[in-house]
Amino acid sequence: MAVVDSKHPAPITCDLNSPGVDVSAPLDDRDIELVQQTFARVAMLGPNVVGRVLFMNIFKIAPGAVDLFPFAKCDPNMWGPGSRLEAHVIKVVETTATAVSLLKDLPTLVPVLQGLGLKHVGYNVKPEHYDVVGQALIAALATALGDKFTEPVKNAYLKVWTIIKNTMVGDNYK
């Protein structure tokens, strides 16, 4: 049964529970709908809130990751309004929102992700760091979506994250 939530500013009209989503199957239209509709809900929290939760999760999973952000590590107001880390987390969430919006336009999205991946090589990001970000993203989404973060929704995000990770890593580390 589809959840009809048409009065909400970010309506969810697809069924979040059924059918299940196989993470090993190719990304399909339903996966994209699950991600786009639920991410619209997440985005309503604001990029600074979502980004802060994401990065707190990253630093919790991998405390050494803060070393990749020297501008944050040395800032006693690291999480404060107007900090460089706040600006960065907002940019990350806005970029994620753009990627989510382009899931049905892979010819546009793929070159953007490839370029972003190449840029991250210069920031000393390693392929294994993408797994940490993926775990942190899933945890942040679970927090933000609450009971709307069902197993099919989680699996749809895992499929999307795998595409993002594989595209950003690409041939950049060979």
VENVEN-V13472 format. One record per pair of residues at least 6 apart in sequence whose ideal C-beta (glycine too) atoms are under 8 Angstrom apart, sorted by the first residue. I is the first residue (numbers start at 1). GAP is how many residues later the second one is. Records with the same first field share a line. If there is no record, write none. Layout:
I: GAP ; GAP
This chain:
1: 14 ; 17
2: 11 ; 12 ; 13
3: 9 ; 10 ; 11 ; 12 ; 13
4: 7 ; 9
5: 6 ; 7 ; 8
6: 7
8: 33
9: 35
10: 27 ; 30 ; 31 ; 33 ; 34
11: 26
12: 25 ; 26 ; 29 ; 136
13: 24
14: 16 ; 19 ; 20 ; 23
16: 18 ; 22 ; 132 ; 134 ; 136 ; 137
17: 133 ; 134 ; 135
18: 134
19: 11 ; 133
20: 131 ; 132 ; 135
21: 9 ; 10 ; 13 ; 130 ; 131 ; 132 ; 134 ; 135 ; 138
22: 133
23: 132 ; 135 ; 136 ; 139
25: 134
27: 76 ; 132 ; 133 ; 136
29: 75
30: 126
31: 125 ; 128 ; 129
32: 71 ; 72 ; 124 ; 128
34: 118 ; 119 ; 122
35: 65 ; 68 ; 118 ; 121 ; 122 ; 125
36: 64 ; 65 ; 67
38: 103 ; 107 ; 110 ; 111 ; 115
39: 57 ; 58 ; 61
41: 103 ; 104 ; 107
42: 8 ; 99 ; 102 ; 103
43: 7 ; 50 ; 54
45: 99
47: 42 ; 43 ; 46 ; 47 ; 50
48: 38 ; 41 ; 42 ; 45
50: 43 ; 90 ; 94
51: 35 ; 37 ; 38 ; 39 ; 41 ; 42
52: 27 ; 34 ; 37
53: 87 ; 90 ; 91
54: 35 ; 38 ; 39 ; 82 ; 83 ; 86
55: 30 ; 34 ; 37 ; 81
57: 78 ; 79 ; 80 ; 82 ; 83
58: 7 ; 74 ; 75 ; 78
59: 6 ; 7
60: 76
61: 71 ; 74 ; 75
62: 67 ; 70
65: 64 ; 67
66: 6 ; 7
67: 6
68: 55 ; 56 ; 57 ; 61
69: 16 ; 19
71: 13 ; 14 ; 17
72: 6 ; 11 ; 12 ; 13 ; 16
75: 8 ; 9 ; 10
77: 6
78: 7
79: 6 ; 7
80: 6
95: 21
98: 14
99: 10 ; 13 ; 14 ; 65
100: 60
102: 6 ; 7 ; 10
103: 6 ; 57
110: 57
113: 51 ; 54 ; 55
114: 53 ; 54 ; 56
116: 52
117: 50 ; 51 ; 52 ; 53 ; 55
118: 54
120: 48
121: 51 ; 52
126: 47
127: 42 ; 46
130: 35 ; 38 ; 39
131: 34
134: 24 ; 27 ; 28 ; 31
137: 20 ; 24
138: 16 ; 19 ; 20 ; 23
141: 8 ; 12 ; 13 ; 16
142: 7 ; 12
145: 8
